[in-house]
Amino acid sequence: MCSSPGGWGHGDEVNVQVTFNGVDYSDNNFTFNFYQIQRAFPRSGPSDGSGGNINIQGSGFRNETATYCSIDKILYEPLEIQEDNIKCPMPKPKQGDDTFGEVELAIVIDGNWHKFSGGFQYYQQIVIDDMYPHIGASEGNGTIYFYGKNFRDDYSTVDIGCKIGNSIGKGKLVNSATIRCTVEEMELVDEGMSLPASVALNSYSFAESNQTFVPYGVTGVFPNAGPYAGNTDVMITGKGFTDDL
């Protein structure tokens, strides 16, 4: 039995040679590959099967390596393997769609098991009924409230997030029916358009939602100078302006 040497970088490939005298080495084409597992994301997801995938992030992953995802001690083949990411399925739990509980999560590479401390947490998918406000600044620390059902943060891997368009912000549980969100920067939209809005307890598996949000922001000011005495008309241009407030 031989052990792998230290000091190599993640993703490196080295030739494997053997010697019994410290001088003469075998000549062959065998190689040994180094990989690193950094984290799994998300670490929780809805139990109804709508959560998407679990991503194992790291480096040095290879399609030629025998790789399996283990969720609740059941082995699944990866959906996709890239050099820095292994995409695993997020199956429904054995106990059904209303399951709340932790199961074992691991990745198996060439027979080596890498278990994630804290496992994977299933929860009942949230329901979004309403949000307020429906319009706000595209940049800053404005607060948006989402209202609905099944909101919770009583497990260790919770990571509440809200999504406005393609922008994701941080959420905080107020109570089981209210989540407070902050999105620091959002894209501007043309007149008459709005962005879809949703929430996820794992910042990934966003719930179905019919809620929308209109961000407003300034794109220009003209003129950008005037006399100290005042009486200068200033035109502010932007997107998302409305008098429905």
C-alpha positions as CSV (number, residue, x, y, z in Angstrom):
1,M,0.0,0.0,0.0
2,C,1.3,3.5,-0.9
3,S,0.1,6.9,0.4
4,S,-0.2,10.0,-1.7
5,P,2.5,12.6,-1.2
6,G,1.6,16.1,0.1
7,G,2.5,19.4,-1.5
8,W,0.7,19.0,-4.8
9,G,-2.0,21.4,-6.0
10,H,-5.7,20.5,-6.3
11,G,-6.4,19.1,-9.7
12,D,-2.8,18.1,-10.3
13,E,-2.0,14.8,-12.1
14,V,1.1,12.9,-11.3
15,N,2.7,9.7,-12.6
16,V,2.7,6.7,-10.2
17,Q,6.0,4.9,-9.9
18,V,7.3,2.3,-7.5
19,T,10.8,1.6,-6.1
20,F,12.2,-0.9,-3.6
21,N,15.6,0.5,-3.4
22,G,15.1,4.3,-3.6
23,V,16.9,4.4,-7.0
24,D,15.2,2.3,-9.6
25,Y,11.6,3.3,-10.3
26,S,9.1,1.4,-12.3
27,D,8.2,2.8,-15.7
28,N,4.4,2.9,-16.4
29,N,1.5,5.1,-17.5
30,F,-0.5,5.1,-14.3
31,T,-1.5,8.4,-12.9
32,F,-2.9,9.8,-9.6
33,N,-5.2,12.8,-9.4
34,F,-5.7,15.2,-6.5
35,Y,-9.0,16.8,-5.8
36,Q,-10.5,19.0,-3.1
37,I,-14.0,19.2,-1.7
38,Q,-14.9,22.7,-0.5
39,R,-18.6,22.7,0.3
40,A,-22.1,21.5,-0.7
41,F,-24.7,24.0,-1.7
42,P,-27.5,24.1,-0.8
43,R,-27.5,22.3,2.5
44,S,-31.3,22.2,2.8
45,G,-34.2,21.9,0.4
46,P,-37.9,21.4,-0.1
47,S,-39.2,17.9,0.4
48,D,-41.7,18.1,-2.5
49,G,-38.9,17.5,-5.1
50,S,-38.9,21.1,-6.4
51,G,-35.5,22.0,-5.0
52,G,-33.3,21.6,-8.0
53,N,-29.8,20.2,-7.6
54,I,-27.2,19.9,-4.8
55,N,-23.8,21.2,-5.9
56,I,-20.6,19.8,-4.5
57,Q,-18.0,22.5,-5.1
58,G,-14.3,22.1,-5.2
59,S,-11.5,21.4,-7.7
60,G,-9.9,18.5,-9.5
61,F,-13.1,16.5,-10.2
62,R,-13.0,14.2,-13.3
63,N,-15.6,12.4,-15.3
64,E,-13.4,9.3,-15.5
65,T,-13.5,8.9,-11.7
66,A,-16.2,6.6,-10.2
67,T,-18.3,9.2,-8.4
68,Y,-21.6,8.9,-6.5
69,C,-23.9,11.2,-4.5
70,S,-25.2,9.7,-1.3
71,I,-28.4,11.2,0.1
72,D,-30.0,9.5,3.1
73,K,-27.7,6.5,2.5
74,I,-29.0,6.0,-1.1
75,L,-26.4,6.3,-3.9
76,Y,-27.3,8.4,-7.0
77,E,-25.2,9.0,-10.1
78,P,-24.2,12.7,-10.6
79,L,-26.2,14.6,-13.1
80,E,-23.1,16.4,-14.3
81,I,-19.4,16.5,-13.3
82,Q,-17.3,19.6,-14.0
83,E,-13.7,20.3,-12.8
84,D,-15.0,22.5,-10.0
85,N,-18.5,21.2,-9.4
86,I,-20.4,17.9,-9.1
87,K,-24.1,18.3,-9.7
88,C,-26.2,15.9,-7.5
89,P,-29.9,15.3,-7.6
90,M,-32.1,16.5,-4.7
91,P,-34.6,13.6,-4.5
92,K,-37.8,13.5,-2.5
93,P,-37.3,12.1,1.0
94,K,-38.5,8.6,1.9
95,Q,-41.0,10.1,4.4
96,G,-43.0,12.2,1.9
97,D,-43.6,15.8,0.7
98,D,-44.2,17.2,4.2
99,T,-41.0,15.9,5.7
100,F,-39.0,18.1,8.1
101,G,-35.7,16.6,9.2
102,E,-32.0,15.9,8.6
103,V,-30.5,13.1,6.5
104,E,-27.0,12.0,5.8
105,L,-25.2,13.8,2.8
106,A,-22.0,12.5,1.3
107,I,-20.0,12.3,-1.9
108,V,-18.2,9.1,-2.9
109,I,-15.2,9.4,-5.1
110,D,-13.3,6.2,-6.1
111,G,-14.7,4.5,-3.0
112,N,-13.7,7.3,-0.6
113,W,-16.6,8.7,1.4
114,H,-16.7,12.4,2.2
115,K,-19.6,13.1,4.6
116,F,-20.8,16.6,5.3
117,S,-21.2,17.5,8.9
118,G,-24.8,18.4,9.6
119,G,-26.1,16.4,6.6
120,F,-28.9,17.7,4.5
121,Q,-32.1,19.3,5.9
122,Y,-35.5,18.7,4.3
123,Y,-38.3,21.2,4.9
124,Q,-41.8,21.8,3.6
125,Q,-41.7,24.2,0.7
126,I,-42.9,27.7,1.6
127,V,-46.0,29.4,0.2
128,I,-45.9,33.1,-0.8
129,D,-49.2,35.0,-0.5
130,D,-48.1,38.6,-0.8
131,M,-45.3,41.1,-0.5
132,Y,-44.9,44.8,0.4
133,P,-43.8,47.2,-1.1
134,H,-44.1,46.4,-4.8
135,I,-41.8,49.3,-5.8
136,G,-38.5,50.6,-4.4
137,A,-35.1,51.9,-5.1
138,S,-32.8,49.8,-7.3
139,E,-29.8,50.4,-5.0
140,G,-29.5,50.8,-1.2
141,N,-30.8,49.0,1.8
142,G,-34.6,49.2,1.3
143,T,-36.7,46.6,3.1
144,I,-39.1,44.2,1.4
145,Y,-41.5,42.0,3.4
146,F,-42.8,38.7,2.1
147,Y,-46.0,37.1,3.6
148,G,-47.0,33.5,3.4
149,K,-46.8,30.1,5.1
150,N,-44.2,27.6,6.3
151,F,-41.6,30.2,7.0
152,R,-39.0,29.0,9.5
153,D,-35.3,29.2,10.6
154,D,-35.2,26.5,13.2
155,Y,-32.4,24.4,11.7
156,S,-28.6,24.8,11.5
157,T,-28.2,25.0,7.7
158,V,-30.9,27.6,7.1
159,D,-29.9,30.4,4.6
160,I,-32.9,32.6,3.9
161,G,-32.7,34.6,0.7
162,C,-35.0,36.6,-1.5
163,K,-34.7,37.0,-5.3
164,I,-35.8,40.1,-7.3
165,G,-35.2,39.4,-11.0
166,N,-31.7,38.0,-11.1
167,S,-30.6,39.7,-7.9
168,I,-30.4,37.7,-4.7
169,G,-30.5,39.4,-1.2
170,K,-30.5,38.3,2.4
171,G,-33.7,37.4,4.3
172,K,-34.5,37.2,8.0
173,L,-37.4,35.5,9.6
174,V,-39.8,37.8,11.4
175,N,-42.3,35.1,12.3
176,S,-43.8,32.0,10.6
177,A,-45.7,34.2,8.2
178,T,-43.3,37.0,7.5
179,I,-39.8,37.3,6.1
180,R,-37.9,40.6,5.8
181,C,-35.5,40.9,2.9
182,T,-32.8,43.3,1.7
183,V,-31.5,43.4,-1.9
184,E,-28.8,45.9,-2.2
185,E,-28.8,46.2,-6.0
186,M,-31.4,45.4,-8.7
187,E,-31.6,45.9,-12.5
188,L,-33.7,48.7,-13.9
189,V,-36.6,47.8,-16.2
190,D,-38.4,49.7,-18.9
191,E,-41.8,51.4,-18.3
192,G,-44.6,48.9,-17.8
193,M,-42.2,46.1,-16.8
194,S,-41.6,44.5,-13.5
195,L,-39.3,41.8,-12.0
196,P,-40.5,38.5,-10.5
197,A,-40.0,38.2,-6.7
198,S,-39.6,35.2,-4.5
199,V,-38.1,33.8,-1.3
200,A,-36.2,30.5,-0.5
201,L,-35.2,29.1,2.9
202,N,-31.9,28.0,1.3
203,S,-31.2,31.0,-1.0
204,Y,-31.5,28.5,-3.9
205,S,-34.8,26.7,-4.2
206,F,-37.1,29.7,-4.7
207,A,-40.8,29.1,-4.3
208,E,-43.3,29.6,-7.0
209,S,-44.7,33.2,-6.8
210,N,-47.0,35.6,-8.6
211,Q,-45.4,38.6,-6.8
212,T,-43.5,41.3,-8.8
213,F,-41.4,44.3,-7.9
214,V,-40.6,47.5,-9.8
215,P,-37.2,49.0,-9.0
216,Y,-36.6,52.7,-9.7
217,G,-33.3,54.5,-10.2
218,V,-31.8,57.7,-11.6
219,T,-29.9,57.4,-14.9
220,G,-29.0,61.0,-15.5
221,V,-29.3,64.6,-14.2
222,F,-29.2,67.7,-16.5
223,P,-27.8,70.2,-16.1
224,N,-25.2,69.1,-13.5
225,A,-24.3,72.6,-12.5
226,G,-26.2,76.0,-11.9
227,P,-25.8,79.4,-10.3
228,Y,-25.7,79.6,-6.5
229,A,-28.7,82.0,-6.6
230,G,-31.0,79.1,-7.7
231,N,-34.0,79.1,-10.0
232,T,-32.4,76.5,-12.3
233,D,-34.7,73.8,-13.7
234,V,-33.1,70.4,-13.2
235,M,-34.3,67.3,-15.2
236,I,-33.8,63.9,-13.6
237,T,-34.1,60.9,-15.9
238,G,-34.4,57.3,-14.8
239,K,-36.6,54.2,-14.8
240,G,-39.3,52.9,-12.6
241,F,-40.7,56.4,-11.7
242,T,-44.4,56.4,-10.9
243,D,-47.0,58.6,-9.1
244,D,-48.9,55.5,-7.8
245,L,-47.5,56.0,-4.2
